[in-house]
Amino acid sequence: MLISATMMLIVLNLPFKAKPFGDNTFHVESKNLARYLKGDVSYDKVTITKAPGPIIFYTPAYFIASSKATDNQLWVYATVFTFIIVTISLLLIFKIANALFSKEVGLLTILLFFAFPIHCYYSLGILAEVPAFFSLTLALYGWTIAFQNPNKKTGWILLILGMWFLILNRPNTMLILGLGFLIVGYSYFKRKEFFKIFGKKLLLTFCCVGLLGYGALQAAKAITGTKSYENQEGLFYYVAHMGRFQFREEPTDFRFWDNDNRADSKDYQNWGKSGTELSGIMDKTHRSSNEVYKEFLINDAFEHPFLFTRQFFVKCFYGHVYFINSVTPEKFHLGPIHGPIAYWFVILLINCINLLLIFGAFVFLFKEKNLIHYWLFWAVIVALLIFHGLTYMEPRYMFPTRVALYLMSAAGLYRIRWVQNKVNFIAKFVFPNKTQTS
């Protein structure tokens, strides 16, 4: 907890950081809901236009703040709350690793989080990332309990709540339910013992999560009503249209997709032209935007199969690399180092650590003989890669999966003798009463 607080302070004072209020939607809607619950504003102000999870997450923090609190003061309430949740998540992650592997693997998992504290970075913004991060942590913790004691209801309840809240924060993770049914089907034919113990309970879990998720999304839609023209379906088509031009003709341009960074980008300019053309079609045919965008997306995928396939793999790669977009290389500074050389050195260092994490996860996936036991760990990564590979990708969309990635990576790296020896040496000081085993 002390190290986590120190890391948060360090990241807070970096010259680059996440946008404090993201795109402002979650902040404004959470603030309005909290003030409505306190009787400060009318129901007309309450809307949930995007994922409802972050609204549920941040509203309690805003509720306990003064009704006269400024946006900056509300940000402080939210980030303090987020820090508490992230710290709880790290404690749960250690318990997951300890239960499924060992205390040493748990220690290595936490050390990896401190080596690349991207969770601290996203904790300083009113975003969907930390709520989704906590959701997956809760789901993995629930599965850990259920796996060790299938008859214990606590594990299944936590698994359902975690997966449900994950979908509320990131509706695109709904694909994990489809993968879940496939996994259960596979176990019925190939892993009879797993199906006998977990099959029916998992099917019931997925059905409950699906129904709860659908109900919550419909409730959010009913709350918003006609108070806003934004909705989940329209947002999906807008983002998917944007993704059809991401890495289309510029597969190596990893700059952030906005006018500040990509104004001179051919793909970015073509996206704007396409949007104008589609608006013209809507005006001429009087068809809805969702209908016109849907038709374009389907036709474009069939007309350009090579580009579509190449974009998919480039997006999957892009989802696992990190760049600093808030400052240009020329304006970058970090303590005594500054300029383009310092910028690219930091980028290289960050991504080398990230590659180590991915390498460790691959070691685990290749060496673990019972991967079905860890279905939730890799299925959530596959689900998000499929969705964002087919639509639009940003590294932050993959951030919640880092809970699973770090755990698998630690379990994989610990199988390497040199790493194991180093971790065991450190563990002597962290767990002085535990006899170390190789």
N, C-alpha and C positions, 0 to 999 in steps of 0.2 A: 504493500500500500504506500509506503514511504517512497519507494522508487517510482511508482506510478505517478505520485504527486509531483516528484521532481521532474519526471519526463514531461508531464503536462506543462509545467512552468517553462521548461526549455523550449518546447514547441510553441507555446504561447508567444514567446519573444523572438521567434524566427522572423526574418524579413519576408517570408512567404507563408501563407496560411489559407485555409479554406474560407470561402466567403461567409461572413458571420451569419447572414440570414438566407444563405442559399439563393433560390430564385424568389424568395420572400413569401411564397404561397403557404408553406407550412407554418411559418411564423405568424402571418396575419390571421390565418384560419384558426390556429390554436389560441391566439390572443382573443379573437372574437368569441370563440366558444367559452373560454374561461370567464370572460366578462359577462356573457349571457347567463352563465350559471350563477354568477354573483349578482345578477339583476342590473348590471350597468348598461347593457345594450339590449336592443330588441332582437327577436328571433330572426328578423329579416337579415341580420348581419351574419348569421351562422351558415356557413357553406363548407362542404368537403368535396372539392373538385378533383383532387388527385387521390393518391393512396390515403386511406383513413388511418393507417397505423401511426404515422408520425403525429397526427392530430391527437390521437389517444395518448401518445407518449408524452408530448410536451404540455398538454393542457393542465395536468396537475401541478407542474412547476409554475406555470403562469397563474394558476388559480390562487396559490398561496402568496403571490406577490401583491403589492398594493395596486388598487385600481388606477392610481395615478402614476404608476411606474412607467418610465420611458422605455423605448425599444432597447436601448443599451442596458438598462437595468434588468429588463426581462431576459436579455441575452445572458447576463450573469447568472440569473436563477436557472436558466436552461442548461448552461454549461456545467454548473456545479452539480446539478441533477445528473447530467450525462456522465460526469466523472465518476460519480457514485455507482452508476449502472455499469460503466466499463470496468471498474474495479471489482464489482461483484461478478461480472462476466469472467474476468481473469481467474478469480478464485474457483468458479465453477469449472472453467477449462482445466485447471490443475486437478480438480477432483475427477473429471472425466478421464484424463490421462492416467492418473493414479489407479483408477478402478479398472481400466481396460488394459493398461500396460504396466507401469511402475511409477514410483515417485521420481525416479531419475528422468524418465521420459516427461513427466509433468514439469519437472524443473527445467529441462531443455526447452519445452514448449514456451514457458514463460520467458526464458532467456532470449528466445527467438523474437518474441513480441517486443522485448526491450531493445533488441538489436535493430529492429525495423519497426518503430512505434507509429505506424500509419494510423493505428486506432486513436492515438492522441490527436493527430492532425484532424481527423474527421469529427472528433469530439468537440471541436471548437466552432462548429457551425450548426445551424438549425436545419438539419438534413435528415434524410431517411436512412442514412448509412448506419448510425449507431443503434437505432431501434431494431433494424434488421439484424445487425451483429448480435445483439442481445437475444433476439428471437431464435436465431439458429443455435446459439449457446444453450438456451433453455431446451430446445428440441433435442439436441445431442445429449444433454444431461438426462433428459427423460428417457431416451433410447438406452442410455447406459444402464439406468436403473431397471428398465424393462428387460434388457438383454440378460442381466444377471439374475433377475427374479421375475420371470414372465407373469407370475400370478399376483404381483404387487401392483395395485391400481395406480399408485402414485406416479410410477414411471410412464404409464400410458396416458395419464391425464396431462403430465408435463409435456410429453411428446405432442399431443394434440394441440395444447395451448401454444407451444413454441412454433409448430408448423403453421398454425392458423395465424398467429401474429406476424410470422415471416411473410405470409402471403398478403396480409393487410399492409405491410410496409413495402413489399416488393411484389405486386400482383403478378409480375412475370414469372415468379417462382412457382406459379400454379402448375407448371410443367412437371414439377417433381411428383405430383400425384399420379400423372400418367406413367412416369418411370417407376413409381412405387408399385403400381398394378402389374407392370411388366416384370418387375423383380419377384413379386409374389408368384406370378405365373411361371417364371423360370424355376423358382424353388419347388413348385409342385411337381415338375418333371425331373429336375436335376439335383435338388437338395431336399429330399424328402424329410429328413430330420428337422431342418430349419422350418419347413412349411408346417410340419406337425406341431411344432412348439409356437411359432409366431405367425403363421399364415393367416388364420382367421382374424386374429387380433389386429394385424396390420391392415387387412381389408376394412375392418370396422373403423380403424383409425383414419384411413384415407377418406372414407365416406363421411365421417364426422367433420374432418377438416374441410372437405369440399363444401358441405352444407353450411358450415359456420362461415366460411369465407364468402360464399355466394350471398348468404343472408346479410353479412356485414356490408358488402359492397352495394347491395340493393338498398340497405338502410341509408348509406351515405348518399346514394343517388336521390332517395326520397327526401332527405334533409335539405339537399341543395335545391331540388325542384327546378323552378324557372328563375331562381335568383342569380344564376350564372350560366353563360353559354358554354363554359368548359365542361367536359366530361371525359371519362376514362376512354371511351371508344374513339372519340375525336382525337384525344391526345395520342393514342396508340397509332392511328393512321398518320398523324403529323410526324411522330418520331420515326416510324417505319419509312416514310417518304424521305426523311433526312438521311436515314441509313442507306437508302439505295444509291446515294451519291458519296457516301463515306468510303474512301479508298477505292473509288471507281476507276479513275484514270491516274490517280496519284497514290499508289499503294504504299509509298514510303513517307508520306507526309503525315506525321503524327501530331501536328499542332491541334490545339483545342478548337472545337467546332463553334466559333463565334466570329462576329465581325471584327473584333479587335485583333484576333490572331490569324484569321483566314481570309481577310478581305481580298488578297491577291491570289487566292487558291482557285484553280480551274474547277475543281469539284464543288467548292463552295458556291462559286458563281453560277455553275450549271444548276445547282439545287435551287437557287433563287429564281433562275429563269423558268425552271420546271414548275415551281409554285405559281408563278405568274400565269403560265400557260394553263394550268389546271383551274385557276380562278376564272380565266376566260371561258373555259369549257362550262364551268358551273353557271356563269352568267348567261351563256347562250342556250344551254339545255335546261336550266332551272332544276338541275339535279342536286342532291345534297352533297356536301363536301366529303362525307364518309364514303358515299357511293362512288364518287369520281376518283378519290384517292385509292380506294380498294381496287378498282378496275386498273388503274395505272400500275399498282404494285404487282398484281398478278401478271399482267401483260409484259411488264418490264423484266420480270424474272424469267419468263419463258423465251423472250426475245434475246436475252443476253445471258445464257447459261454459264458461259466461261467467266464473265465478270462477276456474276452472282456467286459462283463457287469460290473464286479467288478472294472476293471480298469477305466471304464467310471465314476463311482461314486467317486472313490478315486481321480481322476483327478479334478472333479468338486469341491471337498473339498479342494484339494491342491491349486486350483486357488484362494482361499480366505484366505490363511494363509501366513505368512511372516517369512522368516528366513534370517539371515545374512550369506551370502556365501563367502564374500570377505575376511573374517578372520576366523580362527579356534577359538573354545571356549578358548583354552589355550592361544592364543595370543591376545584375545580381551581385549580392555581397553577403558574406557570412563571416562575421568577425573580421579578422585581418585579411581574409582572402576575398577577392572580388573579380568581376569581369568574366568573359566567356570561358576562359580556361578553368576558373573555379567552378563555374556553372556546370560544365560538362564533367568535371571531376566528381562533383556531388551526384550528378545523374548516374554516372558510371558506378559509383560506390553503392548507391541505392539499389540499382538493378542487379549488381553482382550479388548482394545479399538476397534479393528477390529470387535470382536464379538458383541460389543455394537452397532456398525454401522449396522451390519447384523440384529440384533434383532429389531432395530428401523425400518428397511425396511420391515421386516416381519409384524410388528405391522401395518404399513401403508397398506400393501397388504391385510391383513385380515380384516381391518376395513373400507377401502375405498370401497364404493359400486359402484363407476363408474370407475373401473380400465381401461376401454377402453379409457377413456379420457387421460390416462397416458401410452398409448400403447408403445410409444417410450422408456419410462423409463425402463420398464421391458423386452421389446422385445429384446433390444440390449444385455442385460445380458443373456437371454435365448439363443440367437443366438450364442454368443461366448462360452457359456457352452457346447452347442451341438457340435460345431465344434471342440473345443479343448478337450472335453471329448472323442470324437471319434478319435482324432489324437494325438497331443502332447500338454501338458499343462505346462505353467510357470505362476506364479502370475502376472508377468508384462503384459501378454497378456490380463488380465482382467482389467488392470489399467484404460483404457479409460472409462470403465463402472462406475468408481467411481464417475463420475459426477452425473449420475442417482442414484447411490446407496446413496450418501450423501444427495441428495435432498429428496429421499423417506425416508431415515432414520430420517432426521430432522423433516419431516412432521409426521412420526410415533411417534417419541419420544415426540414431542410437545403435543401429545394427552394424554400423561401421566401427571397427575395433578402436581406431584412434579417437574418434569422437566419444565413444563409450568410456574410454579411459579418462578423458578430460572431464566429462560430465560426472563420472564417479568421484573424481578428485574434488570437484566443487561441492558435490553432494555431501561429502564428509563434514563440511562446515555448515551446511544448511540443515542436514539431518544427522546431527552428531550421535544420536542414540541408535541409529539404524546401521546394521552391519551391511557393508556393501557387497554385492555379488556381481560377478562378471557375466 
